[in-house]
Amino acid sequence: MSARDKYEVVIGLEVHAQLLTKTKAYSSDENIYGAVPNTKTSVISLGHPGTLPKSNTNVIEYAVKLGIAVGSDIRERNEYARKNYFYADLPKGYQITQDTTPICNGGAIQIKDKDGNPKNIKITRIHMEEDAGKSIHDLDPFNTLVDLNRAGVPLVELVSEPDIRSSEEAYQYITEVRKLVRYLDICDGNMEEGSLRCDANVSVMLKGAKEFGTKVEVKNMNSSRNVMRAIEFEIDRQIELLETGGEISHETRSFNAANNSTISMRHKEDANDYRYFPEPDIPKLRLSEEFISNVVASMPELPSMVRARYAALGLPPADVQVLVEDKELVTYFDAALSSSAKPSAKQVANWLTGDIMAHLKNSKMENVSQLPLSPEALGEFCAMIDAGEISGKIGKDLLPELLEKGGSAKKLVADRGLSQVSDPREIEA
């Protein structure tokens, strides 16, 4: 038995999602990624004395949407809190957040365990808060540069229970969260740009133990793969420490993707208390039944619903998995399926998940919406193969041109005289 086989891993994840609002959480500053540094700020986001923040209604709506999607209880009476700490990119010296009254409590996100069975990862809470600015360390060899465009950008933080038991389960969980916020249109889910960020709380304990081990928080992970890598490193590091008689420190560590390791940032025992207290400048918030009902009525189709719908069409699980992964792909597939030519679901799925996905990857396109080939034209193309008007082989020859230039498959077939004769009487004649 290896040392790792003696231990059980316990993981909880905190996911921060930047919201796709036009303005910031508590001011009218524009919420735009990639703007010239320090141009999207105001006296409110910079915390000047005498300025008053005001709640962005869209932030509240988006938080409720996420709560409904994961099955949370929505809190009707909310209040904001100040989280106090000093940092160069936090101009106010505090963040406006929620402490004792998170807007959403409970709920779950479903993943699959190592045997492929459904497993619910319970949600502790979802709360609203604002982002800090950004410190930039790699542009100047002698100085840290500060961009305050991000200060005040709205976030929701989704905190899981410590129900995750492997790096693979953590990867699945983040993938599902990313998919969910994209389906809800509340966050673009781009981890590389920092609009979706994840902190992992990792601990190990001997199998059968009743108490969790000392947890270590790992920060600075900008991709789902890096979350997996960081957790794997941390599991091995903690087990090796315990096996050699060492002790796990309750600390915050940073993941270094360059050498695939975590390094200590600060010990939790030494960290200053955040001194939460109610935010005096924003009134307590009460959500009416009408407000919550309107959000419920505006909810889009969620990934679980799409999966069920596609399974009912007779699509194999592998095709369903590929299609549901991308909201744009679902929209494109549905449009092709409902086109006037009425192609079969299986035919459209085959071409979309095979040749077309390969073309997207080779062409370095972000999604199917960038294709010259319209969903209507794909539906026509697939219906022609369904009807035997062209063979699958001819389809493979024609598809590259359709993907590059768009246009009608029927016209292309007619221009090239490629119609397939399938009627026995015509062939005999």
C-alpha positions in Angstrom: 0.0 0.0 0.0 1.3 3.4 -1.0 1.3 6.3 1.5 -1.4 8.0 -0.5 -3.7 5.0 -0.1 -3.8 5.5 3.6 -5.3 9.0 3.4 -8.5 10.6 2.4 -8.6 14.0 0.7 -11.1 16.7 1.7 -11.6 19.7 -0.6 -13.8 22.7 -0.5 -13.8 25.3 -3.3 -14.5 29.1 -3.3 -15.4 30.3 -6.8 -15.5 34.0 -7.6 -17.4 35.0 -10.8 -17.2 38.6 -12.2 -20.7 39.6 -13.3 -21.5 40.9 -16.8 -23.1 44.1 -15.8 -22.6 47.4 -17.7 -21.5 49.2 -14.5 -19.7 48.4 -11.3 -21.3 47.0 -8.2 -21.8 50.2 -6.3 -21.0 53.0 -8.7 -21.8 54.1 -12.3 -18.2 53.4 -13.5 -18.2 51.2 -16.6 -17.5 47.5 -16.1 -15.2 46.8 -19.1 -12.3 44.4 -19.3 -9.1 45.5 -21.1 -9.6 49.3 -20.9 -6.6 51.6 -20.6 -5.4 51.3 -16.9 -7.1 53.6 -14.4 -9.6 55.1 -16.8 -12.7 53.3 -15.5 -12.7 54.8 -12.0 -14.5 57.5 -10.1 -14.6 59.2 -6.7 -16.9 56.4 -5.5 -14.8 53.4 -6.6 -11.7 55.2 -5.3 -13.4 55.7 -1.9 -13.1 59.5 -1.6 -14.6 60.9 1.6 -18.2 61.9 1.4 -19.1 59.7 -1.5 -22.0 57.2 -1.3 -22.2 53.8 -3.0 -25.5 52.6 -4.4 -26.5 48.9 -5.1 -26.6 47.8 -8.7 -30.0 46.0 -9.2 -28.5 43.7 -11.9 -26.0 42.4 -9.5 -28.8 41.3 -7.1 -30.7 39.8 -10.0 -27.7 37.8 -11.2 -27.0 36.5 -7.7 -30.6 35.3 -7.4 -30.4 33.7 -10.8 -27.4 31.7 -9.7 -29.0 30.7 -6.5 -32.2 29.5 -8.2 -30.0 27.5 -10.7 -28.3 25.6 -7.9 -31.4 25.2 -5.8 -30.5 27.6 -3.0 -32.9 29.3 -0.6 -33.1 33.0 -1.5 -32.8 35.4 1.5 -35.4 38.1 1.4 -33.8 40.4 4.0 -30.1 41.1 3.2 -27.5 43.6 4.5 -24.1 44.6 3.2 -20.9 44.4 5.3 -17.4 45.9 5.2 -14.5 43.6 5.0 -11.5 45.6 6.2 -7.9 45.1 5.1 -5.1 47.2 3.6 -3.6 46.5 0.2 -2.2 48.6 -2.5 -5.0 47.9 -5.0 -7.8 48.3 -2.5 -8.2 52.1 -2.5 -11.0 52.3 0.1 -9.2 50.0 2.6 -12.2 47.7 2.7 -14.5 45.7 0.4 -18.3 45.9 0.4 -19.5 42.3 0.7 -22.0 40.2 2.7 -21.1 38.5 6.0 -23.9 37.1 8.1 -26.6 37.5 5.5 -25.5 35.9 2.2 -28.2 36.3 -0.4 -28.3 32.5 -1.2 -28.0 29.5 1.2 -27.8 25.8 0.4 -28.2 24.1 -2.9 -25.9 21.7 -4.8 -24.0 21.2 -8.1 -24.0 17.7 -9.5 -20.9 16.0 -10.7 -19.9 12.3 -11.2 -17.8 10.3 -8.7 -14.9 8.0 -9.7 -17.4 5.2 -10.6 -19.5 7.5 -12.9 -22.4 7.8 -10.4 -24.1 11.2 -9.8 -22.7 13.1 -6.8 -24.0 16.3 -5.3 -21.5 18.9 -4.0 -23.5 20.9 -1.5 -23.3 24.7 -1.6 -22.8 26.6 1.7 -23.6 30.1 0.5 -23.5 32.5 -2.4 -22.9 36.2 -1.6 -22.4 39.4 -3.4 -19.2 41.5 -3.2 -16.9 43.8 -5.1 -13.5 43.1 -6.6 -10.3 44.8 -5.7 -8.0 46.5 -8.2 -5.1 44.6 -9.9 -1.5 44.7 -8.9 0.8 44.0 -11.9 4.3 42.6 -11.1 5.7 41.6 -14.4 5.8 44.9 -16.4 8.4 46.8 -14.4 11.4 45.0 -12.9 11.6 47.4 -9.9 8.0 48.4 -9.2 4.5 47.0 -8.8 2.0 48.8 -11.0 -1.6 49.2 -9.9 -4.6 49.3 -12.2 -7.8 50.3 -10.4 -10.2 49.6 -13.3 -11.2 46.4 -11.6 -11.9 48.0 -8.2 -15.6 47.8 -7.6 -16.3 45.2 -10.4 -19.2 43.1 -9.1 -18.6 39.5 -8.0 -20.6 36.6 -6.6 -18.7 34.2 -4.5 -20.0 30.6 -4.5 -18.7 28.6 -1.5 -18.9 24.8 -1.5 -19.1 22.4 1.4 -16.0 20.2 1.9 -17.6 17.4 -0.2 -15.0 17.1 -2.9 -12.7 14.1 -2.6 -10.3 14.3 -5.5 -8.7 16.8 -8.0 -10.8 15.2 -10.7 -14.0 16.0 -8.8 -12.7 19.6 -8.3 -12.1 19.9 -12.0 -15.7 18.7 -12.8 -17.1 21.0 -10.2 -15.4 24.1 -11.7 -16.4 23.0 -15.2 -20.0 22.8 -14.1 -19.9 26.2 -12.4 -18.4 27.8 -15.5 -21.0 26.1 -17.7 -23.8 27.3 -15.4 -22.7 31.0 -15.3 -22.3 31.0 -19.1 -25.8 29.5 -19.6 -27.2 32.1 -17.2 -25.4 34.9 -19.1 -24.1 36.4 -15.8 -20.4 35.8 -16.4 -18.2 34.9 -19.4 -16.4 32.3 -17.4 -13.0 33.3 -18.9 -10.5 32.1 -16.2 -7.5 33.4 -18.2 -8.8 36.9 -17.9 -9.7 36.5 -14.3 -13.5 36.7 -14.7 -13.8 33.3 -13.0 -11.3 32.5 -10.2 -11.0 29.7 -7.8 -9.5 29.2 -4.3 -9.2 25.6 -3.0 -9.2 24.5 0.7 -7.3 21.2 0.8 -6.7 18.8 3.7 -5.8 15.2 4.2 -6.8 12.7 6.9 -6.2 9.1 7.6 -9.0 6.9 6.2 -11.6 6.3 8.9 -10.6 9.4 10.9 -13.5 11.4 12.3 -11.9 14.8 12.2 -10.7 16.7 9.1 -7.0 17.5 8.9 -5.6 21.0 8.9 -6.7 22.8 5.8 -4.5 24.8 3.5 -5.9 27.5 1.2 -4.4 27.6 -2.3 -4.9 30.8 -4.4 -4.0 32.2 -7.8 -5.4 29.5 -10.1 -6.4 30.7 -13.5 -7.6 27.5 -15.2 -9.5 24.3 -14.3 -6.3 22.3 -15.2 -4.2 24.4 -12.8 -6.8 23.8 -10.0 -6.2 20.0 -10.6 -2.4 20.4 -10.6 -2.3 22.6 -7.5 -4.5 20.1 -5.6 -2.5 17.1 -6.7 0.7 18.9 -5.6 -0.8 19.9 -2.3 -2.1 16.4 -1.5 1.4 14.9 -2.1 3.1 17.7 -0.1 0.8 17.3 2.9 1.0 13.5 2.9 4.8 13.5 2.7 4.9 16.0 5.6 2.7 13.8 7.8 4.6 10.6 6.9 7.9 12.2 7.9 6.6 13.4 11.3 5.9 17.0 10.2 2.8 19.1 10.9 0.5 20.9 8.4 0.4 24.6 8.9 -2.9 26.5 8.6 -1.8 28.8 5.8 -2.5 30.4 2.5 -0.3 29.2 -0.4 0.0 30.4 -4.0 0.2 28.0 -7.0 3.2 28.5 -9.4 2.1 27.1 -12.7 5.7 27.4 -14.1 7.1 24.7 -11.8 3.8 23.0 -10.8 4.2 23.7 -7.0 2.6 25.7 -4.2 4.5 28.3 -2.1 3.6 29.8 1.2 2.1 33.3 1.2 1.1 33.8 4.8 0.1 31.8 7.9 -3.5 32.1 8.8 -2.6 32.4 12.5 -0.8 35.7 11.7 -3.5 37.2 9.5 -5.3 40.3 10.6 -8.9 40.0 11.5 -11.2 41.5 8.8 -13.3 43.2 11.4 -16.6 42.8 9.5 -19.3 45.2 10.4 -22.5 46.3 8.7 -22.0 48.7 5.8 -23.4 52.0 7.0 -23.7 53.7 3.6 -26.1 51.2 1.9 -29.5 50.5 3.4 -30.6 47.0 4.2 -32.0 45.2 1.2 -35.4 43.4 1.0 -36.3 41.3 -1.9 -40.0 41.2 -2.7 -41.8 38.1 -3.8 -42.5 39.9 -7.1 -38.8 40.5 -7.7 -37.9 36.9 -7.1 -40.8 35.6 -9.2 -39.7 37.9 -12.1 -36.2 36.4 -11.9 -37.6 32.9 -11.9 -39.7 33.7 -15.0 -36.6 35.0 -16.8 -34.5 31.9 -16.1 -33.0 30.3 -19.3 -32.8 26.6 -20.0 -30.1 25.1 -17.8 -27.5 22.5 -18.8 -29.4 19.7 -17.0 -32.5 20.5 -18.9 -30.6 20.5 -22.2 -29.1 17.1 -21.4 -32.5 15.6 -20.7 -34.0 17.1 -23.9 -31.1 15.8 -26.1 -31.3 12.4 -24.4 -35.0 12.3 -25.4 -34.0 12.9 -29.0 -32.1 9.6 -28.8 -28.6 11.2 -29.0 -25.8 9.1 -27.4 -24.4 10.4 -24.1 -21.0 11.2 -25.8 -22.7 13.5 -28.3 -24.8 15.1 -25.6 -21.7 15.8 -23.5 -19.9 17.6 -26.3 -23.0 19.7 -27.3 -24.0 20.7 -23.8 -20.5 21.8 -22.9 -20.8 25.0 -25.0 -23.9 27.3 -24.9 -23.2 28.6 -28.4 -23.0 25.0 -29.7 -26.5 24.3 -28.2 -27.9 27.4 -29.8 -26.4 26.5 -33.2 -27.5 22.8 -32.9 -31.1 23.8 -32.0 -31.3 26.3 -34.9 -30.0 23.7 -37.4 -32.5 21.1 -36.1 -35.4 23.5 -36.4 -34.5 24.7 -39.9 -37.0 24.3 -42.7 -35.2 21.2 -44.1 -36.0 19.3 -40.9 -32.8 17.1 -40.6 -32.5 14.3 -38.1 -30.9 15.1 -34.7 -28.4 12.3 -35.1 -27.2 13.5 -38.5 -26.7 17.1 -37.3 -25.0 15.9 -34.1 -22.6 13.7 -36.0 -21.3 16.5 -38.3 -21.3 19.1 -35.5 -19.4 17.1 -32.9 -17.0 15.6 -35.5 -15.9 17.5 -38.6 -17.2 20.9 -37.6 -15.6 20.8 -34.1 -12.3 19.7 -35.7 -12.5 22.6 -38.2 -13.1 25.1 -35.3 -10.1 23.8 -33.5 -7.8 23.9 -36.6 -9.0 27.4 -37.5 -8.6 28.6 -33.9 -12.1 29.9 -33.8 -13.7 30.5 -30.4 -17.1 29.1 -31.2 -19.6 28.1 -33.9 -21.1 31.6 -34.1 -17.9 32.6 -36.1 -18.6 30.1 -38.9 -19.6 31.3 -42.3 -21.9 28.2 -42.5 -25.3 29.2 -41.0 -27.3 26.7 -38.9 -30.0 26.8 -41.6 -27.5 25.8 -44.2 -26.1 23.0 -42.0 -29.7 21.7 -41.5 -30.2 21.7 -45.3 -26.8 19.8 -45.8 -27.8 17.2 -43.2 -31.3 16.7 -44.6 -29.8 16.0 -48.1 -27.8 13.2 -46.6 -30.8 11.9 -44.6 -32.8 11.8 -47.9 -30.0 10.1 -49.9 -29.6 13.1 -52.2 -25.8 13.0 -51.5 -23.7 10.4 -49.8 -21.7 10.9 -46.6 -18.5 10.7 -48.7 -19.7 13.5 -51.0 -20.7 15.4 -47.8 -17.2 15.2 -46.5 -15.9 16.6 -49.8 -18.3 19.5 -49.8 -18.2 20.5 -46.1 -14.8 22.2 -46.1 -16.0 24.7 -48.8 -19.2 25.3 -46.9 -17.3 25.9 -43.7 -14.9 28.3 -45.4 -17.4 30.2 -47.6 -20.9 29.4 -46.3 -23.7 29.2 -48.9 -26.2 26.6 -49.8 -25.4 22.8 -50.0 -28.2 22.3 -52.5 -26.8 25.0 -54.9 -23.3 23.6 -54.5 -24.5 20.1 -55.3 -26.5 21.3 -58.3 -23.6 23.4 -59.7 -21.2 20.4 -59.5 -23.7 17.8 -60.6 -23.2 15.7 -57.6 -26.7 14.5 -56.9 -26.9 10.9 -55.9 -29.4 8.7 -57.7 -31.0 6.3 -55.2 -34.2 5.3 -57.0 -33.8 1.6 -58.4 -36.1 2.4 -61.3 -34.0 5.4 -62.4 -30.8 3.3 -62.1 -32.3 0.5 -64.1 -33.5 2.9 -66.8 
